């Protein structure tokens, strides 16, 4: 049976506070992140206090709100962002969840087979009860009403997905989960990224609904101020460069663009609804670090912040906070603090022999093709090892969760100028700086080692992964030594 997606996908980005102002110039954001550029140490001290503050329900330190919750993933930013120092990555224990809902029984091929699921309809098609099957034939779909969907989660009345926070401040959250979701989805320790099918959980009349759970691992925030300062033009030029190279090599590629076939490296810019370029989040769905910060305060801590409604309690959708928890000035202090987090460093070699091995590993990193996406330099930012573009990583890494759900039915002529959400196969190239101190790897933390992470690359990463596998054991060790030099900063603010 074909998977017919209501396309209810959302990410609870466990990416807590970051820099940036939606309306600030990139150059201003960069200045704010450079040591010595902000003379107001009090602002940074306040930001650090907010980043490390452990919130409680009814917190008296709240400006006018009710503090933590009513649903949340952690009690502080640093509870998740801590590996390698304040602002670092997180372990799998702090992964956050997002949920995708399908119309029909999800009995299609899992990622274990390497065969991708049937093409889903766009959100607009699903809402209009129309979808395309594999042959392109239009078929009519029966979907539940908004009121019926709201019985699963109130967000489904108007949104395309819902988050699944780890905790609630009252027993009512546990009661809601027990009555609505399968047990394996509410068990914080049961998630297995290879268990793609989660089962039908609801039947509304004759309509079966299936639920898919996804996870996101906490990424490090070191150097994010510099990332926010990279001009849009730089990212666009890299995408154009990759497209030209791919076009020149096109005759050499197989026509099969899925499964185990090697795809040309051809990243694309994540163009958001408002025309801005996404550069943050696993699917590059957020343009500015300030917005990223406020989203995290709302989604991860359950705080009420200016311009962002907190994650609603599903058992009480009409809940309203008494006021905001953080003022605009506090939010700016918080983002300025995260902007001040130093960029990762290069760990020095321990011996002359290591120097030679590391240099050879760096060369091999480029030779096998890793540097095509993990670029050592992007604009003026040295050592980032990313192009900040979206890449098709193949069905084995397919994930239905998305930060932003947009209509994908866009003509080829319009695609270069219109917003288009990342597909389930697309991921932003994560910066590798600080790699040594940011395990586990991949979007849901499924890889415990660098070698395992490389082996999981498919799609546009297949050629590089194969070339890496063909290296001698000594050469792979040299690549590993090089990557282990990419370390977290020695000090944090």
ZIDA-V863021 format. One line per field, one symbol per residue. psi: psi as a letter, one per 30 degrees, with the letter a starting at -180 (. if undefined). Layout:
psi: ???
This chain:
psi: kkkjkfhikkkjjgjlklllkegkleeeeeeffkkffjfifeeeeeeeeeefkjllkgkffkegagbkafklflflefeeifkglkgaallffgllklkkkljlkiglklfefgkllkkllleeeefghklkafggkklkkkllleeeeffekfffeflglklilellflfeeeeeeefellefffjfgfkjffiekflkfkjjbgkkkkkkkllkljllgkgfeeeffkkeeeeeeeeeeeeeeeeegeffklfjgabgkkkkjillkjjlegflkkfllfghfkekfeeeeeeeeeeefgkjlkfkklkkkffifgkklfakekleeeeeeeeeeeffklllljkllfleeeeeeeeeeeeeeeefgefeeikekjbgjkgehlfglkkjglffgkkfkkekjlkfikleefefflkklklffkkkjkkfkgeeggklllfggfkfleeeeeffkabfgeeeeeeeeflleeeeeeeeeefffjlllell.
